[in-house]
Amino acid sequence: MDPVGEKQLRASFVNCSKGEASRLHLPVGLAALPWSDLDFLGWRDPGAPDRSYLVAPRGDGLMGVTLRVPQGVRRSFTKTTVCSICLTGHPGSGVSLLAARRAGPAGRQGNTVGTYLCADLACSLYVRGRKKSQLAGRHEETLPLPDRITRTVRNLDGFLDKVLNGEAT
């Protein structure tokens, strides 16, 4: 992913108002992020632990979505869970169900779509081995790194297509 600035990030959000996008908390140390290792930028809101944000390259631009942890979801701290985007296994609460309001009229009516994501939204770093899961006895994939990256991007694109109500961008 190419480095992006605050203005580009805020303008990329498709499932919230411009006012909401202008008020969201951006990741700390934006300029120092490992951009060459990121397929997308994801971060948790430090002021609101139930909120997360994700921005990914799409077509000729960026697409950002706001995410929330749905209320009433029970998390197991003893079971192993797998991220639907990068397929990294995590112990306990290392994966979160995150819901995104759909873009457009469907989202204004309250429709959402969800997926299970690494709780820290660091899928790109797990895929590249820059960050390790805390899972004991972790299974090592034999799929080459470029294929794992392609799979991660494809899975993310599938989720983002659902946020856009199934419309391709």
C-alpha positions as CSV (number, residue, x, y, z in Angstrom):
1,M,0.0,0.0,0.0
2,D,1.3,3.5,-0.8
3,P,1.5,6.0,2.1
4,V,-1.5,8.1,2.5
5,G,-2.2,11.3,4.4
6,E,-5.0,12.4,6.8
7,K,-7.0,14.1,4.1
8,Q,-7.0,11.1,1.8
9,L,-7.9,8.8,4.6
10,R,-10.9,10.9,5.8
11,A,-12.2,11.3,2.2
12,S,-12.1,7.5,1.5
13,F,-14.9,6.5,3.9
14,V,-18.0,5.2,2.2
15,N,-20.2,4.1,5.1
16,C,-20.3,7.2,7.3
17,S,-21.0,10.9,6.8
18,K,-18.3,13.5,6.0
19,G,-18.8,14.9,9.5
20,E,-18.2,11.5,11.1
21,A,-15.1,10.9,9.0
22,S,-13.7,14.3,10.0
23,R,-14.1,13.4,13.7
24,L,-12.7,9.8,13.7
25,H,-9.3,9.2,15.4
26,L,-6.5,8.4,12.9
27,P,-3.8,5.9,13.8
28,V,-0.9,7.2,15.8
29,G,2.4,7.6,13.9
30,L,0.7,7.5,10.5
31,A,3.9,8.6,8.6
32,A,6.0,5.9,10.3
33,L,3.8,2.9,9.4
34,P,5.3,0.0,7.5
35,W,3.5,1.0,4.3
36,S,5.3,-1.5,2.0
37,D,4.1,-4.4,4.2
38,L,0.4,-3.3,4.3
39,D,-2.3,-4.5,1.9
40,F,-4.7,-2.3,3.8
41,L,-4.6,0.0,6.8
42,G,-6.7,-1.0,9.8
43,W,-6.8,0.4,13.3
44,R,-8.8,0.4,16.5
45,D,-10.1,3.6,17.9
46,P,-8.2,4.3,21.1
47,G,-11.1,6.4,22.5
48,A,-13.8,3.9,21.6
49,P,-12.8,0.2,21.9
50,D,-15.9,-1.0,20.0
51,R,-14.9,1.0,16.9
52,S,-12.4,0.2,14.2
53,Y,-11.5,1.5,10.8
54,L,-10.2,0.0,7.6
55,V,-8.9,1.7,4.5
56,A,-7.9,-0.3,1.4
57,P,-6.7,0.5,-2.1
58,R,-9.6,-0.1,-4.6
59,G,-9.4,0.6,-8.3
60,D,-7.8,4.0,-8.7
61,G,-8.4,5.2,-5.1
62,L,-9.0,4.2,-1.6
63,M,-12.1,2.8,0.2
64,G,-12.5,3.3,3.9
65,V,-15.1,1.7,6.1
66,T,-16.0,2.2,9.8
67,L,-16.5,-1.0,11.8
68,R,-18.1,-1.8,15.1
69,V,-18.1,-4.7,17.5
70,P,-21.8,-5.8,17.6
71,Q,-23.4,-5.5,21.0
72,G,-24.2,-8.8,22.8
73,V,-21.6,-10.9,21.0
74,R,-20.1,-13.4,23.4
75,R,-16.4,-14.0,23.0
76,S,-14.6,-17.1,24.1
77,F,-11.3,-16.6,25.8
78,T,-10.4,-20.3,25.5
79,K,-11.3,-21.2,21.9
80,T,-9.1,-20.8,18.8
81,T,-10.5,-18.5,16.2
82,V,-9.5,-17.8,12.6
83,C,-9.5,-14.5,10.7
84,S,-11.7,-14.6,7.6
85,I,-9.4,-12.2,5.7
86,C,-5.9,-13.6,6.3
87,L,-6.8,-17.0,7.8
88,T,-4.5,-16.5,10.8
89,G,-5.4,-18.5,13.8
90,H,-5.5,-16.8,17.2
91,P,-6.2,-17.9,20.7
92,G,-9.0,-16.5,22.7
93,S,-10.1,-13.0,21.7
94,G,-7.5,-12.5,19.0
95,V,-10.2,-12.4,16.4
96,S,-13.3,-10.1,16.6
97,L,-16.6,-10.1,14.8
98,L,-16.7,-6.6,13.2
99,A,-19.7,-5.2,11.5
100,A,-19.7,-2.5,8.8
101,R,-22.8,-0.4,8.0
102,R,-23.5,-0.9,4.3
103,A,-22.8,2.1,2.0
104,G,-25.7,4.1,0.6
105,P,-29.4,3.8,1.3
106,A,-29.1,0.3,2.8
107,G,-26.7,1.5,5.4
108,R,-29.0,4.5,6.3
109,Q,-31.7,1.9,6.9
110,G,-29.4,0.1,9.4
111,N,-28.2,-2.8,7.3
112,T,-24.8,-4.1,8.1
113,V,-22.4,-6.8,7.0
114,G,-19.9,-8.5,9.3
115,T,-16.7,-10.5,9.1
116,Y,-14.2,-12.0,11.6
117,L,-11.0,-10.1,11.5
118,C,-7.8,-10.1,13.5
119,A,-8.6,-8.0,16.5
120,D,-5.7,-5.7,15.9
121,L,-6.4,-5.5,12.1
122,A,-2.8,-6.4,11.4
123,C,-3.6,-9.1,8.8
124,S,-0.9,-7.9,6.4
125,L,1.8,-8.3,9.0
126,Y,0.6,-11.8,10.1
127,V,0.6,-12.9,6.4
128,R,4.1,-11.7,5.9
129,G,5.4,-13.1,9.2
130,R,6.2,-9.6,10.6
131,K,3.9,-10.3,13.5
132,K,3.2,-13.6,15.1
133,S,0.0,-15.0,16.5
134,Q,0.1,-16.0,20.2
135,L,-1.4,-19.4,19.2
136,A,0.8,-22.2,20.5
137,G,1.6,-24.9,17.9
138,R,0.7,-22.6,15.1
139,H,0.3,-24.3,11.7
140,E,2.8,-23.1,9.1
141,E,1.3,-22.7,5.6
142,T,3.2,-24.0,2.6
143,L,1.4,-21.6,0.2
144,P,4.0,-19.2,-1.2
145,L,3.9,-15.6,0.2
146,P,2.7,-14.0,-3.0
147,D,-0.3,-16.4,-3.1
148,R,-1.1,-15.7,0.6
149,I,-1.1,-12.0,-0.1
150,T,-3.3,-12.4,-3.1
151,R,-5.7,-14.6,-1.1
152,T,-5.8,-11.9,1.7
153,V,-6.6,-9.1,-0.8
154,R,-9.2,-11.2,-2.5
155,N,-10.9,-12.0,0.8
156,L,-10.9,-8.3,1.8
157,D,-12.3,-7.3,-1.6
158,G,-15.1,-9.8,-1.1
159,F,-16.0,-8.2,2.2
160,L,-15.7,-4.6,0.8
161,D,-18.0,-5.6,-2.1
162,K,-20.6,-6.6,0.5
163,V,-20.3,-3.2,2.2
164,L,-21.0,-1.7,-1.2
165,N,-24.2,-3.7,-1.4
166,G,-22.7,-6.2,-3.8
167,E,-21.8,-3.6,-6.4
168,A,-18.4,-3.9,-8.0
169,T,-16.1,-0.8,-7.9
